[in-house]
Amino acid sequence: MNIDFANLDKAYQEHEKEFTEATLEVMSSARYILGKETEELEERLREFTGSAHALACSSGTDALLLALMALGIRSRDEVITTPFSFIATAETIACLGAKPVFVDINEETYNIDPSLIEAAITENTKAIMPVSLYGQMAHMDEINRIAAKYGLAVIEDAAQSFGALYKGTRSCNASIIGCTSFFPAKPLGCFGDGGAVFSQSAALYEKMKAMRVHGQTKRYTHKYIGMGGRLDNLQAAVLNVKMKYYEQDIIRRQEVAQKYTERLKSSLSTPVVQEDRTSVWAQYTIRVQGREKVQESLKKVGIPTAVHYPIPMHLQECFQHLGYKKGDFPVSETCANEVMSLPMNPFLQEKEIDYITSNLLRSLK
């Protein structure tokens, strides 16, 4: 049996007719950038999250960059974040000349540990950027409380958690700005790059809207330094189709995760979802000893795996100038050595889950 990790083929085939009709309409209209499809998507996103404002953009990375730029983050500022994430989180901070300040993670959720944040705050701190990793939101109440105490902004990096709930609140709507990604392999993915940024603040929304088009408030009139961060209408059309079925896709992903956990929990460390929140299961990530051997064993029987993420940010070469060293964030380092993601998508069948879990357990013996 050969297992597909994300099963993007099936995601396309399930709604192929609707995708074809929607994208043909865009192509025949010759309106490829910021047309009615994008406007419709932004309205769908706003209603889905409950956020006052939603702005579609060119990628999840650009969403983070727009958020930081709108908040005025610049050289010598500091932004507190996690070392255990995809590089885009810290990279966008560094791109503006600011300093990523890392705080270790909670060992159960893999999200930033709020109890360690206050010790990292300095006079240069301007924002906190928690990552809602693997599909589950960070402890946003505590993070927002700390931010309010010190007058800081909170940007939720929700690239992996779009649709998740925290105490009844949707991801992307739990802080002043939320950002997500529609990269194809994300729980809600388009057919290329795409992202969105959300805010309750009308002023920040209008600023980011201008910055998305090179800081332009009207044609050839530029109020801000901005970027080319627009989402194209073909991707918006694809996402409009997918949004109609996304709630059901989340349920199916949760059912797959539950079946994994039922079969594995007695033998190894399975993911923990806090009682006051849900996960959209961007990844189903376990922890194993001797990871490379386990991965090779599974590969031989047609089961793909992935490691999200093998090297914490503070040990990446591009961040050497920050002065961190091995041992500074022990939980992140331990997790980086042990985490392994299993195939996760809404289309995994019972027999495939049985095949994956039985071979995984066999490889651990």
LINPEMO-V323109 format. One record per residue. RES is the residue in one letter. PSI is psi in whole degrees, 0 to 359 (NA if undefined). OMEGA is omega in whole degrees, -180 to 180 (none if undefined). Layout:
BEGIN
{{RES PSI OMEGA} {RES PSI OMEGA}}
END
This chain:
BEGIN
{{M 132 175} {N 121 -176} {I 138 175} {D 129 -174} {F 308 -177} {A 343 176} {N 52 179} {L 332 176} {D 312 -179} {K 322 178} {A 324 177} {Y 312 -175} {Q 327 -176} {E 327 -179} {H 33 -173} {E 315 -178} {K 316 -180} {E 321 177} {F 316 -179} {T 313 -179} {E 317 -177} {A 317 -178} {T 326 176} {L 324 179} {E 319 178} {V 312 -177} {M 321 -179} {S 336 179} {S 339 -176} {A 24 175} {R 96 -168} {Y 342 -176} {I 129 174} {L 51 176} {G 199 -176} {K 331 178} {E 319 178} {T 319 178} {E 318 178} {E 317 179} {L 315 -179} {E 323 177} {E 319 177} {R 316 -179} {L 319 179} {R 314 -179} {E 321 -178} {F 316 -176} {T 337 -173} {G 4 179} {S 151 180} {A 328 -175} {H 140 176} {A 136 -177} {L 113 178} {A 144 -179} {C 184 -166} {S 340 178} {S 168 175} {G 324 178} {T 315 178} {D 330 175} {A 315 178} {L 318 -179} {L 317 177} {L 318 -180} {A 313 -180} {L 318 179} {M 318 -179} {A 329 178} {L 357 178} {G 23 178} {I 133 -175} {R 188 -178} {S 136 178} {R 352 172} {D 160 177} {E 141 177} {V 123 -179} {I 132 180} {T 187 -177} {T 145 175} {P 355 -175} {F 86 -176} {S 175 169} {F 150 -171} {I 336 -176} {A 327 -178} {T 304 -179} {A 330 -178} {E 316 -178} {T 326 175} {I 311 -178} {A 328 -180} {C 333 180} {L 6 -180} {G 3 179} {A 174 -176} {K 120 171} {P 128 177} {V 118 -172} {F 145 175} {V 138 -174} {D 169 -172} {I 164 170} {N 133 -173} {E 335 -179} {E 317 -174} {T 342 -176} {Y 5 178} {N 162 -178} {I 140 -179} {D 108 -177} {P 332 -177} {S 346 -179} {L 356 -172} {I 314 -174} {E 325 -179} {A 340 -178} {A 355 -178} {I 133 176} {T 182 178} {E 343 -179} {N 354 -178} {T 131 -180} {K 338 -176} {A 162 172} {I 132 -180} {M 86 176} {P 148 176} {V 131 176} {S 85 -167} {L 144 174} {Y 4 177} {G 354 -177} {Q 134 -178} {M 152 175} {A 177 -179} {H 80 -169} {M 326 180} {D 311 -178} {E 320 179} {I 316 178} {N 324 179} {R 314 179} {I 317 -180} {A 317 179} {A 322 -180} {K 324 -175} {Y 7 178} {G 39 -178} {L 156 174} {A 153 176} {V 124 176} {I 114 177} {E 119 171} {D 96 -176} {A 33 -178} {A 333 -178} {Q 3 -171} {S 17 -178} {F 122 -178} {G 346 179} {A 159 -180} {L 143 173} {Y 107 -177} {K 40 177} {G 354 180} {T 136 -180} {R 146 168} {S 144 -175} {C 354 -179} {N 25 -175} {A 10 178} {S 182 -176} {I 326 176} {I 137 173} {G 144 -178} {C 142 177} {T 171 -178} {S 144 174} {F 28 173} {F 143 -171} {P 324 -176} {A 358 178} {K 162 179} {P 320 170} {L 101 -175} {G 147 176} {C 198 -178} {F 27 179} {G 219 176} {D 150 178} {G 160 179} {G 183 178} {A 153 177} {V 142 -173} {F 148 176} {S 150 172} {Q 347 -176} {S 119 178} {A 323 -179} {A 315 178} {L 321 178} {Y 312 -179} {E 324 179} {K 315 179} {M 326 178} {K 319 176} {A 316 -179} {M 331 177} {R 334 -180} {V 58 174} {H 32 177} {G 20 -173} {Q 127 177} {T 333 167} {K 167 -169} {R 121 178} {Y 21 173} {T 115 -168} {H 112 -180} {K 329 -176} {Y 162 163} {I 124 -176} {G 217 -175} {M 168 171} {G 89 -171} {G 28 -175} {R 147 172} {L 136 179} {D 154 -173} {N 333 177} {L 317 179} {Q 322 177} {A 320 179} {A 318 178} {V 315 -178} {L 328 176} {N 322 176} {V 311 -176} {K 326 -179} {M 330 -179} {K 335 -174} {Y 6 -170} {Y 321 179} {E 318 179} {Q 323 177} {D 321 178} {I 315 179} {I 317 -180} {R 322 177} {R 320 179} {Q 324 178} {E 320 177} {V 314 180} {A 319 180} {Q 320 179} {K 320 175} {Y 309 -175} {T 318 179} {E 323 -177} {R 341 -171} {L 340 -168} {K 334 -179} {S 351 -174} {S 339 -178} {L 179 -177} {S 109 -179} {T 164 -178} {P 146 178} {V 124 174} {V 124 -178} {Q 150 -175} {E 333 -176} {D 13 -179} {R 171 177} {T 167 176} {S 146 172} {V 4 172} {W 58 171} {A 324 174} {Q 150 167} {Y 104 -169} {T 123 178} {I 176 175} {R 132 -178} {V 152 171} {Q 150 -180} {G 48 -171} {R 315 -176} {E 320 179} {K 318 179} {V 316 179} {Q 317 -179} {E 320 178} {S 317 -180} {L 323 179} {K 323 -178} {K 336 -180} {V 20 173} {G 24 -180} {I 111 179} {P 149 174} {T 170 178} {A 160 177} {V 114 178} {H 85 22} {Y 141 -171} {P 338 -180} {I 115 178} {P 156 -175} {M 321 -175} {H 347 178} {L 4 176} {Q 143 -178} {E 322 -176} {C 346 179} {F 17 180} {Q 328 -177} {H 345 180} {L 344 174} {G 11 177} {Y 160 179} {K 167 177} {K 133 -178} {G 348 -178} {D 327 -179} {F 78 -170} {P 325 -179} {V 314 178} {S 318 -178} {E 319 178} {T 314 -180} {C 320 180} {A 330 180} {N 346 -172} {E 338 -174} {V 146 177} {M 127 -178} {S 134 177} {L 163 176} {P 133 180} {M 118 174} {N 164 -175} {P 354 -170} {F 3 179} {L 129 -179} {Q 161 -180} {E 316 -178} {K 328 178} {E 320 177} {I 318 177} {D 317 -179} {Y 315 -180} {I 311 -174} {T 321 180} {S 319 178} {N 325 178} {L 311 -179} {L 324 178} {R 323 -178} {S 340 -178} {L 348 -176} {K NA none}}
END
